[in-house]
Amino acid sequence: MGVEIIFKIAAVGILTAVVGQVLKHTGKEEIAMLTTLAGLVIALLMVLNLIVTLFDTVKGLFNF
């Protein structure tokens, strides 16, 4: 759970940026915005999963 999650989030960001730029240059700004929004949601879900894991670890540590 170390560096690989950072690489996954970076890969989602790079892929989203490339697809967004290609769509903007082809004149499809609305779809580019939706693509960027989808990439953001995917990255936030990855981070949310890490936060849930952190809370479970803290809960287990203090035996709640």
N, C-alpha and C positions, 0 to 999 in steps of 0.2 A: 504494500500500500504506500510505497514511498514515492519515488520519482515518476513511476509509470502513470499515475493519475495526472500529474502535471503535463506529461507528454500527450496524454489523451485529450485534455482540455485545450492544449495548444494546437493539436491537430484539428479539433473541431473548429477552433477560431480561424486557423489558416484556411481550411476548406470553405468555411462560410464566407470569409473575405474574398477568396478567389471567385467563388460562384456569384457572390454579390456584385463584384466588379464586372464580370462577364455579362451578367444580366443588365447592369446599368448601361454598358456600352452598346448593348443591342436594343436599348430603348424600353426595357421592361422594368421600370423603377418600382412598380408596385410589388412585383414578384420578388425583386431583389430585397425589398424591405421585409417581406414575409420570410424570405430565406434567412436574413440576418436575425429576425426575431426567433425563428425556429432554432438556429444555432445557439442563441442566448439561452433559450429554454432548456436545451439539451445540456449545456454547460452548467446551468443552475441546478438541474436535477442530479448531475454528477456530484456537485458540491453538497447538495442536500443529503445525498446518500452518505457522504463522509461525516456530515454533522450528526446524522442519526446514529452512525457507528460510534462517534465520540460520546454522545449522550448515553448510549448503552454501556460503553466502557466505564464512564463515570458512575453510572447507576450500579453497575456490578462492583465497582471499587468500594462504594460506600454501603453496599448491601441494602438498597432501597427496594 
